[in-house]
Amino acid sequence: MALALDEDQRALSEAAAAFALRNAPIEQTRNSLDDYSSGKCPGELWSALLRQGFHRMHLPVAYGGDECGLPALAVVVEQFGRSLLPGPYLPTVLGGVVAATAKDGAAELLAAFAGGATGALVIAEGLIATPQADGWTVDGVSAPTLGLPGADRIVVRAEIDGRAGEYVWFHLDARSEFAAVTVRASDALDLTRSVGRLELHALEVPHEQVLNGVDKDRADLSVAALLSAESVGISGWCLQTAVEYIKTRHQFGRSVGSFQAVQHKASMMLVRDEVSCAAAWDASRAEFHNADQQRLAAAHAALTALPAGVDQALDCISLLGGIGFTWEHDAHLFWRRAISIAAAAGAEDSWAGRLGEAALMTERDFTFVEATTLPDLRSRVGAVIDEVLALPDDEKPSTGWAPARGGARRARLAAAGLTAPHYPEPFGLDAGPREQAVIADEFGRRGLSQPDMGIAEWVLPTLVAYGSEEQQQRFIPSTLRGEIVWCQLFSEPGAGSDLAGLSTRARKVDGGWELSGQKVWNSQANEADWGVCLARTNPDVPKHAGLTYFLIDMRSQGVDVRPLRQATGVWEFNEVFLDSVFVPDECVVADPGEGWNLAVATLANERLKMGSAKLGHGSGNMVRRLIERGEHACSRGEAVRVLGRNTAREQSVAALNLRNVIRRLNGIDDPTGGGNSVQKVFHAIAQREGSRSIVSLLGPVGCIGSPEQPYVRDYLGVPAVLFGGGTIEIQLNVIAQRVLGLPR
């Protein structure tokens, strides 16, 4: 996955990649590592960058820039990271984006950057500023800073003496002689860039060198977004390199890429790549969001994309084997850069704490429509919802996990096509992503939840696509009105992940079929009116080919539903026994033998539904409750850091979904072809890790069961997520073989 999401950005991305390949091939970079790590940049490369204007694309037009914005700059940084472009480019643009947030005092500096000056940004702790009548006096030694040796202009942040967390910003012309200024080079971990410390000894900074009104939140966001963008580029190179290698490397007479352990590692690299890309992209798009939103997006990117680059590089080396651990292979150069930029951003725990504190105050806004978007649709939908709110709230709540039934409100929404607005007419409004977002916004403005159809949300799309006209008219409108509750009868004791291996049989009889077998892990079956069932109608053909998709009246003779108690102590699932159950011909969807394709369609709808939701387990809301009630057996800071990490996972789920929506709006196909599987894998892992992290905070409170405390029960419910809709391991197989193209 790449950051570019529209045609202009894709063209820019391709141009940046071509520039790096032409002007800084890695073989050439290797020949000049000593120069780059000491701060020397060959003039040919920097001159080529200047001719292309990559150095000024983000700067204000008033000072010679192109003012393309942070998302466009991130696209370039990503591609330069993927190519391991050496030298001062990233440190220079970091200094420029921060200086551009100043309200005044930056004009000469920005003009210098637009004119081709190299730069560095010193923001790590270590410098202390004391106010004087004519400016400031600054002392101290900064922490290591990327690109500092060799920089022409330096943007500096120093903490004001005695005022923790308050800073003064200023700039230095490193080409001038300052007795009070020393740039001390260090041995660089990233051999393609310099690193050093800024030593200031009673440096007098006059007012004209001060950058007034620097927007701290926007500056933090810009730095996090650009460092994360470079990490995404590194991640993409590592994934591509590893996959290409394991496709061609043979051991034991087979391609290494055919081994399941190798496939799963490569698939997790793809999941990590997409998640980190979504986090970096979300940070870049927050450029003009409010400060609260920028804090959430910056910390999310720093906590997600930067560590991912480090992990990707190590996994790449492990898949390359011994060859990847040699000096001659380029993998260690990418690994070094990933470690370096992650360290430059600051400690992970610090970012986790910052995100946690921000998440205590607000949530990330992932809406992508404005209040003025599609005004006619807004008006129509709003009028219907106002009518609905005037009706009695007479839905009949279920006794278990099924959605509420019927009611005047649900009937009115269904008649207006608002129960499932993405369905085609006459069942819905044929609403695309933008229309659906506007409709959801109108529901939210009025405090009304959109209808929940439970299992039917996965079943009805299959009937819309494959059902006969009679089946559609019989089942879809009444389900939309909440008059029918559905369940899904797919899994069996001997056919879970290997669904095509099911043994439930359907025998042709007069006027229909007779079904016999056992199903298990059936949500809502004890409350359902109808079920969709997969059964074998032809045992003499390959197992995928002999299946048929049936609609079963759950009140039929021979249907026996038995609640299945889980480790949580509740009966969320059921097992269903079918003893010679008659199903008429009109309840066969499509033709006999086509059941597998229909089942795949149903499961795809399920995975999309699960991937689009907030975390059901390990949610940020649960950690907030724990912190607010003081129910943790650890410091508040530790609990807040867990909230930060869980919030990062939730924001990653939402960012993945929003990117997919915007991609569709821009007419761009899923580049992997496996977006649903990627989302399902990450969604399950996020819930597993998030819920477990909450349990780790409890101490003795963890000995108590629900309902007194809900946290351990939340964790006990995680297996349902790990199994439902296809296990993580099955989804990793799908990603490996169908997306990455690894051999079976």
Salt bridges, closest charged atoms under 4 A:
GLU7 OE2 - ARG10 NH1 3.44
ASP66 OD2 - ARG56 NH1 2.94
GLU108 OE1 - ARG153 NH2 2.65
GLU125 OE2 - ARG157 NH2 3.59
GLU166 OE1 - ARG163 NH2 3.14
ASP173 OD1 - ARG175 NE 3.10
ASP190 OD2 - ARG193 NH1 3.78
ASP190 OD2 - ARG337 NE 3.14
GLU199 OE2 - ARG184 NE 2.63
GLU199 OE1 - HIS201 NE2 3.89
ASP217 OD2 - ARG295 NH1 2.83
ASP220 OD2 - LYS216 NZ 2.86
ASP220 OD2 - ARG354 NH2 2.88
GLU230 OE2 - ARG193 NH2 2.65
GLU230 OE2 - ARG337 NH1 3.31
ASP282 OD1 - ARG285 NE 2.60
ASP282 OD2 - ARG364 NE 2.98
GLU287 OE2 - ARG218 NH2 3.19
ASP292 OD1 - ARG295 NH2 2.35
ASP315 OD1 - LYS265 NZ 3.70
ASP315 OD2 - ARG272 NH1 3.11
ASP330 OD1 - ARG30 NE 2.78
GLU348 OE1 - ARG645 NH1 3.91
ASP349 OD1 - ARG645 NH2 2.73
GLU357 OE2 - ARG636 NH1 2.70
GLU363 OE1 - LYS614 NZ 2.86
GLU363 OE2 - ARG624 NH1 3.85
ASP386 OD1 - ARG446 NE 2.81
GLU387 OE1 - ARG412 NE 2.92
GLU395 OE2 - ARG410 NH1 3.76
ASP441 OD2 - ARG378 NH1 3.00
ASP441 OD2 - ARG445 NE 3.20
GLU442 OE2 - ARG378 NH1 2.57
GLU442 OE2 - ARG445 NE 3.62
GLU442 OE1 - ARG446 NH1 2.59
GLU457 OE1 - LYS609 NZ 3.34
GLU483 OE2 - ARG481 NE 2.89
GLU492 OE2 - LYS519 NZ 2.93
ASP498 OD1 - LYS543 NZ 3.03
GLU514 OE1 - ARG507 NH2 2.79
ASP529 OD2 - ARG405 NH1 2.83
ASP529 OD1 - ARG555 NH1 3.28
ASP553 OD1 - ARG555 NE 3.74
ASP560 OD2 - ARG562 NE 2.88
ASP585 OD1 - LYS508 NZ 3.37
GLU689 OE1 - ARG649 NE 3.53
GLU689 OE2 - ARG688 NH2 3.96
ASP714 OD1 - HIS617 ND1 3.33
